[in-house]
Amino acid sequence: MRQYDLVEKVRSYNPDTNEDLLNRAYVYAMKAHGAQTRASGDPYFSHPLEVAAILTGLKLDDATIVAALLHDTIEDTEATRAEIDQVFGHEIGALVEGLTKLKRLELVSREAKQAENLRKLLLAIADDVRVLLIKLADRLHNMRTLEFVPAASRRRIAEETLDIYAPLAGRMGMQEMREELEDLSFRTIDPEAYGVVKQRLDALAEKNRNLISEIESQLQKNLQKNGVVAHVYGRRKKPFSIWTKMERKSVGFEQLSDIFGFRIVLDSVEACYRALGVVHTTWPVVPGRFKDYISTPKQNDYRSIHTTVIGPGNQRVELQIRTEEMDRIAEFGIAAHAFYKDGIGSPTEMLNRESNAFAWLRHTIGMLSESANPEEFLEHTKLELFHDQVFCFTPRGKLIALPRHANVIDFAYAVHTDVGNSAVGCKINGKFAPLSSELTNGDEVEVLTSDAQSAPPSAWESLAVTGRARAAIRRATRTAVRDQYAGLGRRIIERLFARAKIEYADDKLKGALPRLARASIEDVMASVGRGELKASDVARAMYPDYKEERVARYGLKKGLADKLKAAQPHHPARATAVIPVGGTGRADLPIKFAPNGGAVPGDRIVGIVTPGEGITIYPIQAPALKDFEDEPERWLDVRWDIDETTPQRFPARIRVDNVNEPGSLAQVATVIAEHDGNIDNISMSRRSPDFTELTIDLEVYDLKHLSAIIAQLRAKAVVARVERVNG
Ligand code: MN
């Protein structure tokens, strides 16, 4: 088939076809596939072209034909959905994308051996019935050219066709398509059986050749005699249907009626009944074979009169009597049904009328679900339910069904609670994506997890769609927050005990639980961490004679204060005395450190004298020093005096921008503890939904120690930024 032939074929049934559109699609697809070839060695483009040709046989609209030409471009070439939208419009873009999705789904579920679900999934996923029609045509052409595929894959493809696509075609009322798919599959799966049936069928047909034309002409003649204009033709049954009948009923095939059926096609319903009258008065009727599906159509809208008579040559003759429209619907099913209903205009108009093409599929399935067969009913009822779901896959092909609008968080929890709790990222169809991404049918989702995350961010609770995920997130975050408080509480208690030089032991605390009115040690720790319970109360509950420590660290000795006071008038410019800071000899000096940032050995420092209080040590970079610029008399030169043999700690403050997730505070605290820093105080503020700002007052040995801790913190994934704070 050539470009011109395709356009001509479409024009033959659709005079209003957009030839330019068809031509552009032809050229676009041909260029996109370029030098790609099929297994047969043919240019790849021959495939989409043949698929389009099959669909012209169903007289489908321009969008369907164009989408058929483009159906493999997104998956197999450089083409993108955006580009197709741009060049051919959104409608065609959506159709091509639908086919791309089905193709991916097919690959995934094939690995998973979930073929039995695939047919249902196809129905659930295709949101436009035309996607299914193109998919079936695609499969039909692939089956027609199956001989070129490596033998190993052939059987699998054929089985899949027989299991999924042939019944799907039948379900959609497309009997001709179903039969061809079945036969092509049968030939591949069981060549021997196929050969036997085919041979016998050929022999019987040959033997009855004259009889067949005799029957055709006698029927025609008798109808004509009675003024009925009819088209009569014999139709050979297909090897697969003969084979299944043989298998099902364990019978052979002998008679003409086993291999041939006859059709009488007329131009009106009235003519059908007249033809029936002629047939029944001309030949004896075989009892029990008469069915009137015109007055009572089948649920899939199939209409026809069936009867069997003993005809010429004493042969049983199976007859189907129907109008042309009924014939078309019986052969083309949804395709015919969709576009040729009485009183409805062009195919495109028909589809446009259904603003949501999805409604078409719903309608069809609804129609089918009225089936009398309870099994079938159940199946279609399920399909209805599927429309509210999305089907996704794990990388190993496990099917995960989720409600519509579900995202990766829901997916992760559906896989396993642990996967949800430790999820830190994901790939959808191989590409990195946010965890909040809404999933679409057929997505393959890989959840990336981290052992470092034991609990999810609490914000997920409002992001998750499924109850299961929400409940799990709530549970996990509650536990995580509690754990964090408990950890903090434990550190506070341990420090207090260390300072008081008394022994802390869990057992001892256990004994004190009733006095503290707490149920467990964890409860106590969490309460202390939250500030609901004072660490000293815990100590007193454990050791009734415990006395709360009185901290009078930097008490001012009277003599020094006087000395400082007295010194001021005489040294208006600047105090020049070098006062040692730190060291063992500091007991006499009322020294404290910058309240908002501290100072550590290694910092260049100055002292600021506050009469009545003492000296405050600031690093020279501290912005707070600006406040004292106008009072040079308060400035004092100081230097560090550290005794290396008795390490001492000094205060410093850092600010940490933390990714806002439970467990991240614990990670920060752990890093500091592991590197021998003491946390004196932590305050938290939420800077944005994503980050928490922590202000941490530390006690460290010196600048080197502080820098090491900062460097370690910066190495943590949960830490976005660390800065030292200078008052
Ligand atoms: Mn294809």
Residues whose N, C-alpha, C, O or C-beta is under 5 A from the ligand:
A	BS01	MN	D72 D138
